[in-house]
Amino acid sequence: MAEVEQKSGRRTAAHGFYEGHSVHAAPGVHEYAVELVRAALPGGGRVLEVGAGCGALALRLRHAGFDVVPTDLDPPHDWIHRLDLDDPEWTDETRGPFDMVVCVETLEHVENPRQVLRSIRSLLRPGDKLLVSTPNVTHPHSRLKMFLRGAPFIFGPRHYHEPGHITILPDWMLTEHVRLAGFDRIEVTRGGDTFYTGATRLAYRVEMALLGLIGLRKRAQHGEGICTFVTAVAV
């Protein structure tokens, strides 16, 4: 008898709220994403958000003055359009045109990130922008977990089915995927914080101090740099 595949892709546990909408990304990730979108589109513009989750980032972007079309595999609200990135069916609303596509903390959930990036590129005109982010598996904390447990931070057996972290993308691989999908002027930055609290937070700070002493700690552009952000321009 064939084994039944277990469905993956459930959301990460909520770590906060924005305007009553739960935030499932790491702390600081949405705030930094808004900063990067503002820098890329200083005059405003139309943005497609893929992997919108519960809509918190879409609301932040709307409050920042952007015209946002949010999409998600399992939309919890009727104002978020359904979109399966592994098998996209573009509608008039989601086909654009858009000035930018935002894909924050989503590529680690898809089966074929290269195909997803090619699909995103097909929506954009030359000169339009892209922002993607994914867990930073080169972060010292993540590298230590890889050494000790065989899986980076927020990856491994516990995270495979829930929240569905199935694709590990180190910086060099993500940027190469983006380049081959048809983008250039690629910039890599790091932002976001861990969601540790209490004694775990204290232990994490001690760990970071020790890793810094041996030269493994790198400064981030925002927060602790627990996530990697890539911005690029369509060619």
Backbone bond lengths (Angstrom), bond angles and torsions (degrees), N, CA, C in turn:
res aa  C-N    CA-C-N  psi(-1)  N-CA   C-N-CA  omega(-1)  CA-C   N-CA-C  phi
1 M - - - 1.465 - - 1.521 109.54 -
2 A 1.334 116.97 130.91 1.466 120.72 -177.69 1.521 110.13 -68.44
3 E 1.317 115.23 141.86 1.461 120.06 178.12 1.516 109.88 -73.24
4 V 1.317 117.12 135.05 1.455 121.88 179.38 1.519 108.80 -79.55
5 E 1.314 115.98 128.35 1.462 120.13 -179.32 1.521 109.85 -70.35
6 Q 1.317 116.42 132.61 1.453 120.99 177.25 1.505 109.19 -80.05
7 K 1.320 116.25 131.96 1.458 120.38 -179.04 1.519 110.36 -70.90
8 S 1.325 116.37 130.79 1.453 120.77 177.17 1.516 109.14 -113.76
9 G 1.327 115.15 171.52 1.453 119.47 174.56 1.511 114.79 109.54
10 R 1.332 119.41 9.83 1.442 120.15 175.48 1.517 109.85 -65.04
11 R 1.321 116.13 155.11 1.455 120.25 -173.15 1.531 111.68 -70.63
12 T 1.332 114.34 150.54 1.451 120.48 169.34 1.526 108.39 -61.62
13 A 1.325 117.43 148.89 1.460 120.31 177.91 1.528 110.18 -57.97
14 A 1.329 116.45 143.48 1.463 121.03 179.79 1.524 110.23 -67.89
15 H 1.337 115.62 139.50 1.458 121.22 179.78 1.528 111.61 -120.85
16 G 1.319 116.42 12.63 1.457 120.42 178.71 1.516 109.84 167.19
17 F 1.328 115.59 -175.69 1.462 121.19 -178.29 1.521 109.46 -140.46
18 Y 1.330 114.66 150.93 1.461 121.43 173.23 1.520 107.32 -135.70
19 E 1.333 116.28 117.85 1.465 121.32 -178.22 1.534 111.29 52.33
20 G 1.338 116.34 37.48 1.452 120.74 178.10 1.515 114.87 82.82
21 H 1.340 118.46 -0.15 1.456 122.39 -179.90 1.526 108.73 -104.41
22 S 1.319 116.53 130.22 1.455 120.51 -175.78 1.521 111.58 -67.74
23 V 1.334 115.35 143.47 1.458 123.33 178.55 1.521 107.62 -106.63
24 H 1.328 116.41 122.22 1.458 121.10 -176.96 1.520 112.38 -106.10
25 A 1.333 117.55 -13.73 1.463 120.81 176.37 1.521 109.17 -76.22
26 A 1.331 116.29 164.34 1.461 121.64 177.42 1.528 110.08 -60.70
27 P 1.333 117.91 150.42 1.469 120.78 179.64 1.526 111.72 -54.10
28 G 1.322 115.32 136.15 1.462 121.07 177.45 1.515 114.79 87.60
29 V 1.323 117.96 -14.26 1.465 120.28 -176.66 1.528 110.89 -66.29
30 H 1.318 117.82 -46.40 1.464 119.86 -178.51 1.524 111.37 -65.65
31 E 1.323 116.80 -40.48 1.458 119.84 179.59 1.527 110.83 -61.69
32 Y 1.327 116.35 -42.87 1.461 119.25 179.95 1.526 111.05 -69.29
33 A 1.319 117.56 -36.74 1.467 120.54 177.49 1.528 110.65 -60.24
34 V 1.317 117.55 -41.59 1.467 120.30 178.29 1.525 110.07 -62.93
35 E 1.344 117.47 -41.11 1.465 120.64 176.46 1.523 111.28 -57.24
36 L 1.328 116.47 -44.83 1.458 120.32 -177.49 1.528 111.79 -68.61
37 V 1.321 117.39 -37.45 1.470 119.84 177.49 1.523 109.90 -66.61
38 R 1.312 116.94 -41.43 1.467 119.86 177.21 1.521 111.18 -60.60
39 A 1.331 116.74 -40.81 1.461 120.07 179.69 1.521 111.56 -66.82
40 A 1.338 116.75 -36.06 1.466 120.99 -178.61 1.523 112.30 -76.95
41 L 1.340 116.46 -32.82 1.472 121.28 -177.75 1.526 108.74 -127.12
42 P 1.318 118.14 70.56 1.471 120.06 -175.77 1.524 113.67 -62.39
43 G 1.316 117.02 -23.27 1.458 119.90 179.28 1.514 113.70 -96.16
44 G 1.339 117.20 10.95 1.456 120.50 -175.98 1.515 110.89 84.77
45 G 1.319 116.81 -178.14 1.454 120.65 179.08 1.509 112.14 158.91
46 R 1.327 114.65 -177.21 1.463 121.92 -178.57 1.520 109.14 -99.89
47 V 1.330 116.06 129.69 1.464 122.28 -171.87 1.518 109.62 -125.19
48 L 1.336 116.48 132.11 1.460 122.15 169.02 1.518 107.42 -98.11
49 E 1.328 116.90 124.08 1.454 120.39 175.05 1.519 108.58 -106.33
50 V 1.320 116.67 121.90 1.467 121.27 176.48 1.527 108.62 -106.46
51 G 1.329 115.68 136.24 1.454 119.76 -173.85 1.518 110.79 77.08
52 A 1.335 116.72 48.91 1.465 121.29 -173.24 1.521 113.60 -75.21
53 G 1.340 117.29 -14.20 1.461 118.76 -179.71 1.503 111.88 61.23
54 C 1.316 117.05 -128.00 1.467 122.07 -178.37 1.527 112.75 -90.47
55 G 1.324 117.58 5.15 1.460 120.63 171.19 1.509 116.47 94.95
56 A 1.346 118.39 3.87 1.460 120.06 -175.63 1.528 111.95 -64.31
57 L 1.331 117.31 -43.68 1.466 119.67 -179.69 1.520 110.80 -68.46
58 A 1.328 117.49 -38.67 1.462 120.07 177.32 1.522 110.80 -58.55
59 L 1.330 116.95 -41.59 1.466 120.23 178.31 1.522 111.27 -65.82
60 R 1.340 117.23 -41.37 1.464 119.67 177.41 1.529 110.65 -59.05
61 L 1.337 116.15 -43.95 1.458 119.95 -179.05 1.527 111.28 -67.02
62 R 1.325 116.98 -38.53 1.468 119.51 176.80 1.517 111.09 -64.28
63 H 1.329 116.50 -41.08 1.461 119.82 178.55 1.525 111.34 -67.98
64 A 1.334 117.06 -21.99 1.464 121.06 175.68 1.523 112.09 -83.99
65 G 1.337 117.63 -0.94 1.461 121.31 174.69 1.505 116.33 102.37
66 F 1.332 118.04 10.54 1.460 120.82 -178.67 1.524 111.13 -97.61
67 D 1.326 114.95 147.70 1.467 122.29 173.56 1.524 107.16 -87.26
68 V 1.321 117.79 106.30 1.458 122.72 -169.72 1.522 110.71 -111.30
69 V 1.343 115.76 132.72 1.460 122.80 170.22 1.526 106.61 -110.24
70 P 1.336 118.90 104.64 1.462 120.99 -177.72 1.528 112.05 -89.55
71 T 1.338 116.59 144.21 1.460 122.13 177.81 1.520 109.41 -136.26
72 D 1.339 116.06 156.00 1.454 120.55 178.06 1.525 108.82 -160.45
73 L 1.331 115.98 155.47 1.458 120.66 178.05 1.520 111.59 -63.84
74 D 1.331 116.16 -37.61 1.468 121.34 -177.75 1.520 108.49 -132.87
75 P 1.339 118.07 74.47 1.464 120.59 -172.45 1.524 112.37 -66.38
76 P 1.330 116.93 129.63 1.458 120.30 179.89 1.528 113.89 -85.64
77 H 1.345 117.04 -8.16 1.464 121.26 -178.82 1.526 108.72 -131.95
78 D 1.331 116.61 151.58 1.461 119.38 -177.04 1.521 112.57 -73.23
79 W 1.345 118.34 -11.99 1.464 120.01 177.20 1.527 112.36 -89.14
80 I 1.335 116.82 -0.90 1.465 121.88 173.16 1.520 108.02 -103.62
81 H 1.321 117.36 123.75 1.454 122.17 -176.10 1.528 110.54 -78.94
82 R 1.331 116.66 143.69 1.455 119.85 177.63 1.528 110.21 -78.59
83 L 1.335 115.79 133.72 1.464 120.92 177.96 1.514 109.05 -152.22
84 D 1.324 116.33 122.54 1.460 122.67 174.82 1.523 107.45 -95.19
85 L 1.322 117.35 106.67 1.458 120.58 -175.49 1.520 113.02 -65.72
86 D 1.326 117.56 -26.28 1.460 119.85 178.24 1.533 111.74 -75.75
87 D 1.333 117.56 -18.61 1.465 122.31 178.12 1.523 107.94 -149.42
88 P 1.343 117.38 68.89 1.469 120.50 -170.32 1.528 113.09 -71.91
89 E 1.321 114.71 138.81 1.464 122.55 170.87 1.524 106.27 -120.45
90 W 1.329 115.64 99.78 1.453 120.29 -175.61 1.523 110.97 -75.69
91 T 1.310 116.51 136.58 1.463 122.68 176.84 1.522 108.48 -107.41
92 D 1.339 115.90 175.06 1.464 119.12 178.08 1.525 110.98 -57.99
93 E 1.342 116.64 -35.15 1.453 120.24 -178.03 1.518 112.07 -74.08
94 T 1.333 116.85 -36.64 1.466 119.78 -174.60 1.531 113.19 -95.56
95 R 1.333 117.58 -5.87 1.462 120.42 -178.31 1.525 112.08 -82.72
96 G 1.316 117.25 -20.08 1.452 119.87 177.06 1.513 113.99 98.98
97 P 1.321 117.80 -159.79 1.480 126.38 13.03 1.524 113.50 -75.92
98 F 1.337 114.31 155.44 1.458 122.53 178.08 1.524 109.63 -128.96
99 D 1.311 114.54 150.65 1.461 119.75 175.01 1.525 111.23 -85.14
100 M 1.341 116.06 -20.75 1.461 119.90 -177.49 1.518 109.49 -159.81
101 V 1.317 116.26 145.27 1.463 122.22 170.34 1.519 107.41 -113.18
102 V 1.329 115.75 131.76 1.458 123.18 -179.93 1.526 108.62 -113.90
103 C 1.319 115.98 124.70 1.474 122.23 -177.45 1.528 107.06 -133.39
104 V 1.327 115.96 84.33 1.464 122.38 -172.36 1.520 110.61 -99.95
105 E 1.328 116.26 123.06 1.472 123.30 176.84 1.525 111.27 52.30
106 T 1.327 115.34 51.22 1.462 121.54 -176.35 1.517 112.51 -130.59
107 L 1.343 118.63 -37.82 1.461 120.55 -174.35 1.523 112.81 -61.26
108 E 1.328 118.10 -27.43 1.463 119.96 178.15 1.536 111.97 -69.08
109 H 1.339 116.78 -11.33 1.464 121.59 179.96 1.532 112.91 -95.81
110 V 1.328 118.68 -11.17 1.465 120.42 -172.90 1.519 110.96 -98.59
111 E 1.335 115.46 158.00 1.457 120.55 -177.08 1.516 112.79 -80.29
112 N 1.330 117.06 -30.75 1.464 120.08 -175.62 1.527 109.38 -136.87
113 P 1.330 117.59 82.99 1.469 119.31 -177.25 1.522 113.61 -61.20
114 R 1.323 118.70 -30.69 1.470 119.67 178.51 1.523 110.68 -64.56
115 Q 1.334 116.76 -42.04 1.455 119.83 178.46 1.526 110.96 -66.78
116 V 1.320 116.85 -38.45 1.457 120.46 177.56 1.523 110.50 -60.70
117 L 1.318 117.64 -44.58 1.455 120.96 179.95 1.526 111.53 -66.00
118 R 1.321 117.35 -36.53 1.471 119.58 175.97 1.523 110.61 -65.55
119 S 1.332 116.85 -39.63 1.462 120.62 178.23 1.529 110.93 -63.39
120 I 1.328 115.48 -42.00 1.460 119.48 177.48 1.525 110.59 -62.64
121 R 1.339 116.76 -43.38 1.471 120.10 -179.87 1.523 111.16 -60.77
122 S 1.324 117.79 -33.64 1.466 120.54 -178.43 1.528 112.35 -65.29
123 L 1.325 117.59 -18.31 1.458 121.58 179.76 1.522 112.59 -86.23
124 L 1.328 116.62 -17.08 1.462 120.92 -168.47 1.523 112.80 -102.89
125 R 1.304 114.60 149.51 1.459 121.61 173.30 1.530 109.07 -89.69
126 P 1.332 118.10 156.65 1.460 118.24 174.54 1.526 111.06 -53.56
127 G 1.302 115.77 132.57 1.454 120.46 -178.21 1.516 114.41 97.25
128 D 1.336 117.19 -17.18 1.458 119.83 175.77 1.533 109.93 -71.40
129 K 1.314 116.76 163.58 1.458 121.59 -167.43 1.540 112.60 -111.98
130 L 1.318 114.13 160.75 1.465 122.84 177.13 1.521 108.84 -135.45
131 L 1.337 115.71 139.82 1.458 121.96 169.22 1.522 108.03 -132.49
132 V 1.321 116.57 122.15 1.463 121.23 174.72 1.528 108.25 -128.84
133 S 1.333 115.09 152.25 1.458 119.40 173.51 1.514 109.46 -143.74
134 T 1.323 115.15 157.43 1.454 121.79 -179.07 1.533 107.46 -157.32
135 P 1.334 119.38 159.84 1.464 119.12 177.86 1.526 112.33 -54.28
136 N 1.311 115.85 136.63 1.463 122.36 -177.44 1.524 109.27 -82.97
137 V 1.323 116.68 94.83 1.463 120.37 -176.85 1.527 112.23 -77.91
138 T 1.345 117.64 -3.79 1.459 120.37 174.45 1.530 111.80 -96.62
139 H 1.325 117.64 -0.54 1.458 121.07 175.38 1.532 108.99 -60.85
140 P 1.334 118.84 140.44 1.469 119.96 -176.68 1.531 113.82 -53.29
141 H 1.316 117.67 -39.81 1.465 120.65 178.56 1.525 110.34 -62.51
142 S 1.329 115.71 -40.68 1.461 120.67 179.35 1.523 111.16 -68.18
143 R 1.328 116.19 -39.55 1.468 119.76 179.00 1.523 111.39 -65.46
144 L 1.335 116.58 -37.37 1.462 119.97 177.57 1.528 110.64 -65.77
145 K 1.345 116.79 -42.14 1.458 119.55 177.77 1.527 111.05 -63.88
146 M 1.323 116.91 -36.51 1.460 120.24 177.04 1.523 110.44 -62.57
147 F 1.326 116.37 -41.48 1.465 121.17 -179.74 1.524 111.40 -67.06
148 L 1.332 116.83 -42.10 1.462 120.70 -174.57 1.521 113.31 -83.42
149 R 1.349 117.30 -35.04 1.465 120.68 -170.88 1.522 114.26 -121.13
150 G 1.328 116.76 -7.49 1.457 119.41 178.66 1.509 114.75 82.45
151 A 1.344 117.58 10.74 1.463 121.37 178.17 1.522 108.92 -151.04
152 P 1.338 118.04 140.41 1.466 120.45 179.24 1.531 111.47 -67.77
153 F 1.324 114.91 173.03 1.460 122.78 176.73 1.527 110.25 -55.64
154 I 1.319 116.67 132.53 1.478 128.82 -177.34 1.529 113.65 56.50
155 F 1.331 116.22 28.66 1.462 122.64 167.43 1.525 107.61 -127.34
156 G 1.329 115.87 168.17 1.451 120.22 178.79 1.524 111.61 115.77
157 P 1.339 117.99 -176.61 1.473 121.59 -175.43 1.523 113.76 -55.28
158 R 1.332 117.57 -37.68 1.468 120.22 -179.17 1.518 112.66 -65.95
159 H 1.323 117.04 -28.36 1.461 121.01 -172.65 1.524 113.17 -108.17
160 Y 1.317 117.37 0.07 1.469 119.71 -175.33 1.534 111.08 -68.42
161 H 1.335 116.92 -48.90 1.462 120.21 -179.26 1.520 112.75 -91.19
162 E 1.291 117.14 -32.03 1.454 120.37 178.50 1.523 108.89 -140.84
163 P 1.337 117.96 107.05 1.460 128.47 18.54 1.531 116.15 -93.50
164 G 1.299 119.79 11.68 1.460 120.64 179.21 1.513 113.80 92.25
165 H 1.336 116.66 39.54 1.464 120.79 176.44 1.533 108.19 -83.79
166 I 1.335 115.88 96.10 1.462 121.10 -171.47 1.519 113.39 -112.82
167 T 1.336 118.15 -7.65 1.458 121.06 -175.52 1.522 110.18 -131.51
168 I 1.331 116.57 116.24 1.457 122.31 179.09 1.526 109.10 -93.34
169 L 1.326 116.67 126.60 1.457 121.57 -175.19 1.527 110.21 -127.71
170 P 1.330 117.98 92.76 1.470 118.86 172.46 1.524 110.28 -64.03
171 D 1.326 115.77 162.17 1.469 120.97 -173.84 1.523 112.65 -52.58
172 W 1.338 116.43 -48.80 1.464 119.66 -174.82 1.526 111.05 -62.78
173 M 1.342 117.39 -36.29 1.459 120.17 -179.04 1.528 111.38 -72.50
174 L 1.334 116.55 -42.66 1.458 119.82 178.82 1.516 111.27 -61.52
175 T 1.335 117.81 -45.19 1.458 119.40 -179.57 1.524 111.59 -65.87
176 E 1.330 118.12 -35.11 1.464 120.30 177.70 1.524 111.01 -69.20
177 H 1.338 117.06 -39.23 1.470 120.15 174.62 1.526 110.29 -58.72
178 V 1.330 116.48 -44.53 1.467 121.05 -178.88 1.520 110.31 -64.17
179 R 1.318 117.27 -44.83 1.469 120.40 -179.66 1.523 111.74 -61.29
180 L 1.338 116.37 -46.41 1.462 120.42 -177.92 1.528 112.30 -69.89
181 A 1.329 117.61 -20.14 1.460 120.50 177.46 1.523 111.94 -76.69
182 G 1.338 117.18 -11.63 1.460 119.98 177.14 1.517 114.63 113.47
183 F 1.329 116.47 36.35 1.465 121.24 179.77 1.530 109.56 -127.27
184 D 1.329 115.32 153.64 1.458 119.74 170.03 1.522 108.33 -138.65
185 R 1.350 117.50 -166.50 1.470 122.90 -174.31 1.532 109.34 49.70
186 I 1.314 114.03 48.91 1.464 121.71 -175.82 1.529 109.59 -82.70
187 E 1.324 115.71 129.84 1.459 121.34 177.98 1.527 109.32 -126.52
188 V 1.322 115.96 136.48 1.462 121.80 -179.21 1.521 108.95 -113.79
189 T 1.330 116.84 127.08 1.457 122.28 173.76 1.524 108.16 -133.95
190 R 1.322 115.81 172.97 1.471 119.74 -177.68 1.515 110.09 -136.29
191 G 1.340 115.23 140.27 1.457 120.10 -179.04 1.515 111.15 -157.74
192 G 1.328 115.15 176.04 1.456 120.52 179.35 1.511 112.52 93.02
193 D 1.332 115.03 155.69 1.455 122.39 -176.42 1.529 110.62 -120.88
194 T 1.319 115.68 161.78 1.460 119.34 171.03 1.525 108.96 -71.95
195 F 1.323 116.38 163.78 1.457 120.73 179.50 1.529 111.43 -102.81
196 Y 1.334 115.98 20.71 1.461 120.10 -179.79 1.530 110.83 -68.99
197 T 1.334 115.50 147.29 1.455 121.59 175.73 1.529 108.86 -137.77
198 G 1.327 115.82 166.68 1.458 121.53 173.12 1.514 113.51 59.89
199 A 1.334 115.26 -136.64 1.465 121.52 -176.76 1.518 111.32 -63.66
200 T 1.334 116.96 -34.97 1.460 120.06 178.86 1.528 110.50 -64.20
201 R 1.322 115.76 -39.21 1.463 120.26 177.52 1.526 111.18 -63.58
202 L 1.322 115.96 -42.08 1.461 120.30 178.81 1.527 111.08 -63.09
203 A 1.338 116.06 -44.39 1.462 120.19 178.87 1.528 110.64 -62.52
204 Y 1.330 116.65 -38.31 1.463 120.92 178.53 1.533 110.75 -62.71
205 R 1.324 117.20 -42.17 1.463 119.96 -179.53 1.522 111.13 -65.46
206 V 1.320 116.57 -39.39 1.470 119.85 176.33 1.527 109.67 -62.81
207 E 1.317 116.08 -44.08 1.473 120.75 178.46 1.524 110.76 -58.65
208 M 1.331 117.34 -45.91 1.460 121.08 -179.30 1.537 111.23 -63.54
209 A 1.335 116.36 -38.04 1.463 119.29 178.37 1.524 110.85 -64.05
210 L 1.320 116.45 -42.06 1.460 120.18 179.84 1.528 111.01 -67.66
211 L 1.328 116.79 -40.99 1.463 119.64 177.99 1.524 110.83 -65.56
212 G 1.345 116.20 -33.33 1.453 119.45 176.95 1.515 112.28 -65.83
213 L 1.321 116.21 -34.80 1.463 120.39 -179.90 1.519 112.61 -64.48
214 I 1.333 116.19 -29.34 1.468 119.03 179.28 1.531 111.80 -98.63
215 G 1.330 115.59 10.05 1.459 119.97 172.07 1.508 115.99 84.90
216 L 1.334 118.39 18.00 1.463 120.01 -178.25 1.523 113.69 -96.26
217 R 1.309 116.86 -13.69 1.457 118.90 -177.41 1.524 110.18 -84.32
218 K 1.336 116.31 130.45 1.457 121.52 178.93 1.522 109.19 -116.23
219 R 1.323 115.72 142.92 1.458 119.99 179.11 1.531 110.54 -72.41
220 A 1.329 114.97 144.16 1.463 121.00 178.51 1.520 109.47 -106.40
221 Q 1.314 116.12 161.30 1.463 120.54 177.48 1.534 111.08 -77.31
222 H 1.335 116.63 -22.13 1.462 120.75 -178.37 1.524 108.36 -151.46
223 G 1.313 117.69 124.87 1.456 120.69 177.61 1.518 112.21 63.29
224 E 1.326 115.23 -141.78 1.464 121.97 -176.12 1.525 113.20 -90.44
225 G 1.339 116.62 -7.45 1.465 119.40 178.21 1.509 114.47 73.78
226 I 1.308 117.16 32.52 1.463 120.66 -175.83 1.530 111.87 -74.25
227 C 1.338 116.73 -14.32 1.471 120.93 177.62 1.523 110.23 -124.96
228 T 1.324 115.97 148.99 1.456 123.12 177.42 1.522 109.03 -98.20
229 F 1.342 116.21 132.10 1.465 122.58 177.53 1.529 108.60 -116.21
230 V 1.321 115.55 135.17 1.458 121.12 177.12 1.529 108.45 -124.98
231 T 1.326 116.94 123.93 1.457 121.81 171.67 1.524 108.12 -110.04
232 A 1.326 115.81 147.09 1.465 119.92 -176.47 1.534 109.02 -156.60
233 V 1.332 114.50 168.38 1.468 121.69 -178.49 1.522 108.76 -123.89
234 A 1.322 116.41 133.43 1.466 121.54 -179.75 1.522 110.69 -68.60
235 V 1.338 116.75 138.98 1.466 121.16 178.64 1.527 109.47 -110.35
